[in-house]
Amino acid sequence: MLHLGLGSFHRAHQAAYLQQLIEAGDTRWSLSGGNLRADMAELLGALRAQGGRYTLETVSPAGEYRYQRIESIREVLPYEPTLAALIARGADAATRVISFTVTEAGYYLDAHDRLDLGFSDLAADIERAKRGEPGDTIYGAVCAILRARRAAGAGPVTLLCCDNLRHNGQRFRAGLLEFIERGGDAALRGWVDASTTCPNAMVDRITPRPPPELRERVRRATGWIDAAPVTAESFIQWVIEDNFIAGRPEWERVGVQMVDSVAPFEEAKIRVLNATHSCIAWAGTLIGLQFIHEGTRTPAIRQMAWDYVTDDVIPCLSQPGNPSPVDLPAYRDEVLERFGNAAIRDTNQRVAMDGFSKIPGFIAPTVRERLAQGQTIDSVAMLPALFLAFLQRWHRGELAYTYEDQGMDPAAAHAICAAADPVAAMGADAGLWAELAGDARLLGALRRAAQRVITFQKDHS
C-alpha cells in the first residue's frame, strides 16, 4: 500500500490496523508513505531516521494509557517537488492500494461534486497536468501516479480515500475524472475507468496534534526515544465498502467492517460525531476554553450538542420503515463520553478548523432534510450561529489562536462579518447553503440561534 499524507491520523488509524494484522501473522502487506507538500519535512526526516517506526499512545475515557510500537510503515519516501519517489512507488506493480488523507477541504469539490476552480493551486495543477507534470493537490499527484502506472503496464489499483468526506470514494473519483478530462488526457481517462476502483470508507479515531510533552511521556513509559510519536483515543473504527480491484489486506481479521454500503455508517459519523465536535470547539472557543473535553463538560455546551443530535439528526437518519443500522442514541452518548476524555487534550484550535467546508458537508444536509420534512431546525441552527460568532472573533483579530480554513476565501469571510446584517450575509452564502441560500426559514432559525449564542456568551463571560 502507498499512502499519501503521513500525518498523525494515518499513523494512529490505517497504519495501526495494518500493524494489528501483521501481529496476527499476515505479513503480506506493508505501507510506503510520503507527503505531497513540503510542510512536514521535520516529521518525515524523523520517521526516515527511525525506519518508519514510531510509538502510538492510546488513552481510554477512564484514563488508561497503552503504548504500541508501529512498524507497518516500511518505507518513508522523501518529499521533492517532482514527487518522483511517490510516482515510482505508485507505478510499481507490487503496489495494489493507494490511500490518502488530505483533509476534507483538500478535495476542492462544490455542492454538485464539481471541482471548484476558484482555488489557485487546483487551477495551477490542471495546467501542470496538461504539460504532463505532477502537482501538489491530491488530483495532481494521483493523476501523475496513474499516468506512470499505465505507461509501466503495472495493472489495476484501488484508490482508497480515508478522509471525513461523505461518499468519499465516489466523490474523489468524480473529482479525479474531471481533473483528468480538464488536463486533456482522454487515454488516461479510459484507463482509470477500467483499471481503478474507489471504495467509500468511514474512518474514526480522535487524534489530536501530538503535544510537546508526548516524547517525554513515551520515554518515561517505555524507555523508547521517539522523535515521531502519536497519541489518540483508545476507540477506533473503520468501515469500508468491499470494492477492491487488485486485492486488499484481510482487515476484517482485526475488526475493520467490510460492508456492501458505507452510507448509514458515514452519515451517523459525519452528523453525530464530526458536526458535534465542531459545535463544541466553536462554543468552547467563544467562552475562552482551550480543550474539547472542557467544552464537553460545560453543561450548556453539552446540552447544545445533545439537542442538535436528538432533535434534528436522529429524526433524519432513522425513520419509520427505514431504521438506521446504527443505534443512534447510544452512539450519541458514546461520542459525548469520548469527547469528555480529559487525557486526550484535543484542542479547540484543531477541531474548529475548516468551517467553510464543514458547514456544507456536515451541517447543511440536516438543515435541508428537516426543512424538506416541514420540521423546525432550531437545534441544528445553533451550529452555524456558533460558527458565525467564532468567525466574527477571527474577523476582529480576537481569536486566541490562528484559524486555519482551506475552504475559506478570506475576503468573502471578512465581507460576511463586516456586513450590516452578518446573519443575513451568512444565510445568503451559496457556498455554505447551495439552493437554501437566502431561504426565509433558514434565516429565521439563524437569527433565533444567533440571539441564543449571544446569551450563552454573556452567561459564561
N, C-alpha and C positions, 0 to 999 in steps of 0.2 A: 504494500500500500504506500502511495505517495500522499503526504498531507501538506497542504498549503496553509500556513498560519500556525506557527509553533507557540502560540500564546498560552496563558495559564489554563484556559478552558479545555483546549485539546489535550493538554498534558494531564489534566485531572479527570478527563472523561474517556475519550476514544482510546488514548494510549493506555489508560488504566484497565479498560475492558480487555484489550489485547494482551496486557500483562497477565491478567487472570487466566486467559485462555492458554497462554504459554505455560503458566504454572500448573494448569490442568493436564499438561502433556502434549498439547498440539503446538508444535514448533514450526509449522509450515509457513507461517506468515510473520512478517515484521514490517516496521514502519521506516520510511525515509521521510524527511520533512525539511521544509525551509520556508522562508518568507518572501513575499512579493515586493516588499519595500525595505528601505534601509533603516527603519526606525527602531529595530530591536537587535542591533549589531552586538551589543554587550551580552545579551541573553544568548544569542546564537553562539558567540565565542565561548561562553561558559559551558554550554551544552556540548559543543565540539570537544572542548578540553576534557570533559567527563565521559567522552564516548557515547553521548546521548543519554547517559544515566542521570537520574535525579531522584529526589525524595518527595513522595506525596504524603502530606499530613492531612488526616481527616479528623473531624470532631463532631460528635453527636450532640443533639439538643441537651442531653444530660451532662455534657462536658467531658465525655470520654475521648481521649486522644489516641490515635493509632498512626504508625509510621510504616510506609512501604517503599521499597526500592523499586523504581520503574525502569525496566531495561528493554522495553519493546521498541523504542526508537533506536534503531541500529545504525542510522546514517543521518547526520545533520549536515545539510547542504548549505554552503556559504552563499550569502546574498551577493549578487552582482547585477548591474542594470540590464545585462543581456539575458538574465535568467538561464544561462547556459546549462548550469548543473541541474536545475529543476526540469528543463526541457529534455535533457538527455535521460534523466531517470524516468520521466513520464513516457518517453518514446521507447523505453525498454520493454520487450515482450514479457519480461517477468513481472512488470507492474500491471496488476489486474484491477485495482481500485484507486481512483484519485479522489481524495476527500479534501474538504476545505472548511475553514472558519474565518470569515472576514467581517463579521457583524451584520446586522440587518440592513444598515444603510449602505453596505458595500455592494448591493445588487442593483442600485440605481433604477428601480422599477417604479412606474407611476401606477395610478389606481387601476389601469387597464392592462397591467403587466407588459407595458411597452417601455423601452429604455428611455430614461429622462435625459435627453441630450443637453439639458441646461448645465450639466456638470462638466466642467472643462477637462478634467482628467479622463472622463469617459470619451468625450469627443476627440481628445488627442489620441487615445488608444485606437479608435476606429481609423484614424488617419495612419497610424503606425501599421495597423493590420493591412491596410491597402498596399503598404510597401513591403509586406511580408515580415514585419518586425514584431517582437513581443511587446507587451505593455505591462503596466503595474496594477491595473484593475483585475478582478477575477476573470473577466471575459477576455481581456487582452492576453493574460497568462495562459488560460486554458486553451484558447484558440491557437496559440503558438505551440503548446504541447501537442495538441491533436493534429496540427499540421505536420509536425515532425513524426508523430506516431504513424500517421497514414503513409508518409513518404518511406518510413522504415519497414512498412508491412508488418507492424508489431501486433496487429489484431485488435479485437474489440476491448473496450474498457468501460467500467462503471464509474460515473461521476456522482459522488455522494456529498450532498450539502449537509453540513452539521450546524447550521445557524438557526436562530429563532425566527424563521420566516414561514408563514402559513403556506402550505403546499410547496415546501421549499424546493423539492426536486423538480417538479413540473414548471415552477416559476423561473428557477435558474435556467432550465432548458429553453424556455421561451426567450429569455434574455440572451442566452448564448447563440441561439439560432438567428435572432435578429441581428446580433453583433456580427456574425459571420456573413450574413446577407449584406449588411451595410459595408463590410470590408470587401465585398465583391468576389468572394471565393465560392463559386457555385459547386465546384467539385468537392470541397471540404464539407459543404452543407449536406450534400448527398451521403458522404461517408459517415458523418456524425449521425444522421438519421438511421443508418443501417448498423452502425458499429458501437453505439453507446446506449446506455440506459441511465436514468437519473431518478433513483428511488426517492420518494418522500421519506422524511425521518423527523422524529421528535426527540430532542435531547434535553436533559435536565440534571443539573448539579450546580448548586450555588458555589461559585468560585471567585472569591474576592481577589483583588490585586495582592500579591504577596507583600506583607508588611515588612519593614526593615528588620524587625526583631526575629523574623522567621528563621533565618540562617542559624542564629544562636540557639533558638529553641530546638531546632533539629540536632544541632551539635550536642546539646545537653542531653537530649533524649536518646540519641542513637550513637553518638561518637563520630558520625559522618560529617566531614567538612564539605558542604554542598553549596556551590555558588548559584544554583538554579532550582531551589526547592519551590514547591507549590502547595497551597493549602486549600481545602474545600470542606464542605459539609459531608457527613457520612452518607447521606441519601444520594442515590444515583439511579438514573433511568434512561433507557434508550429504546425507542420503538421505531422499527424500520420496515418499510414496505419491501417485501422479499422479491425484488426485481433487479437481479444482478446478471449481467450478460457474460461475465468471464470468471465466474467463481467468486467465493467470499469465505471469510473465516466462519467457523461454526459458533457464532456469537451466542446462539441460544443456549449453549452449554454453560455460559456464565451469566445468564439472567437477562440478556437482551431479548426483547419481544419482537419476533419476526412475524409480521401480520400482512393480511391482504390489503388493508386500508388503514392508514395512519390518522385519517381525518378526525375522528372523535377524540383521539388522544391529544392531537396537537391543538384542537380548539380548546379543550379543557386547560391545557398547559398555558397557551398564549393568553387566554382571557382570565383564568383564575390566578395563575402564578405571575406571569410576566406583567400584566397590567396592574395587578395589585402591588407588585414590587415597586413599579414606578409611582403609584399613588403614595406609598409610604415614603419613598425617597423625596418626592416633591414636598409633601406635607411636612416631613421632618426637617427639611432644609428651611422651610418658612418659619419654623419656631426655634431655629438655632441648634438643632441636633446634628450630630456627625455620622451616626451609625444607624443602619437599618433596624437592629434589634431595639434601639432606643425608641424609634417611632412605633414599632410594632407593640411595644409595651406601654405606649401612651394611649389611654382608653379612647380618647376622641379619634385618634388616627386609626386604631384597630377597628373601631366601630364604622368608620367610613369604608374601610376595606371590606369588612364583613357585610355591610349593607349593599355595597356595589355587587358583590358576588351573589348574595342571597336574593336581592330584589330584581336584578336585571340579567345577570349571566345565567344562573341556573334555569330560569324560565325559557331562555333562548336555546340552551344546549340539551335540555331534556323535556320533551313534550309528550302529552298523552298519545300513545300509539307509536312513539319513536323515542324510547328512553335511551339515555347515554350509557355506554358500557362502563363508564367511569362513575363511581359513587361520588357525585359532586359535593354534597355537604361534607362528607368525610375528607375529600380532597381539599376543600376549602380550609377545614380545621387543621389538617396536616401541614398545609402551606404556611398558615399563620404560626404554627408551632416552629417550623423550620426558620421562618423569618425572625423569630424571637430568640434564636440561638446566639447568645452574647459572645461565645467563644469565636464565632466566625468573624466578627468585627467587620462586616461588609459595610462599605461606606456609601452614604447617600450620593456622593460625587460619582461613583462608578455606576450606580443604578439609575441615576437621574439623566444620564446622557441620552442623546439621540431622540428627544421628544418629538421632533418633526417627522420621524419615521414611526415612532411608537403609537402616536395618536391614530394615524390612518390604519396602521397594521394591527394594533392590539385593542383599540378602544372604539373606533368608529363602527366596526361591524356590529357590536352590541347596540349602539345607538340606532343604527339603520334597522336592525331586526325588531327592536322594541317599537319603534315608530311604525313600522310596517304592520305590526300586530295591533296598532291602536293603543299602545300602552304608554305609561309615563316613563321618563328617563331621568328622573331627579337624582337617583343614586349614582348612575354612571356619569352624569354630567359633572359630578364633583371632580372627576379626574382631569378633564381638560381645564376646568376652572382652577384647580391647583396648579396645573402647568402654566396657565396664563399668569397667575400671581408670581410663580417662580421665574417666568420669563421677564416679567417687569422688574424683578430684582436684578436679573442679568443686564437688562437694558439700562438700568441706573448705575451699574457697576457696583452693586451692593451684595453680590453673592460672596460667600466665604471661600469659594474655590473656583477654579477655572471650569467653565462649562464646555463640554465637547459635544458636537452635534454634526455628524457627517451629512445629514439630510437638510440642514438649515441653510437658507440664504440669509446671511446676517442683515443685509439691508432690508429685506422683507420682514424679518423678525423685529427689527427696530421700528419699522413703519407700523406694525400692528400695535406695539406698545405705545408709540407716540400718537396714535390716532385719537381723535376727540372721543371716540367710543371704542376702547380696546376690545370689549366683549363682542361688539358687532363686527369689528375687524377680524377677530379670530374666527367667529362663526361664519364669516363670508369667505374664508380662505379655502379655495378649491383643492389645494394640495393636501389639506388636512381632511376635508369632508367630502370631496368629489361632488356628486349630484345633490348632496344635502346642504351644500354651502348656501347660506342665506335663508334656510328653512326657518319659518317663524317658530315652529315647535322647538327646534334646536336652540334658537336664540333665546327664547323664553326660559328654557331649562338652564342655559348657561348663565343668564342673568340671576336667576334664583340661587344657583350654585355659587356664583361669584360673591353674593352677599353672605352666604354661609361661610365661605372661606375668609372673608373679612372678619366675621365674628369669631371664627376659630383662631385667627391670628391675635385678635385682641384678648381673647380668653387665655392665651398661652404666652402673652408678652411678658 
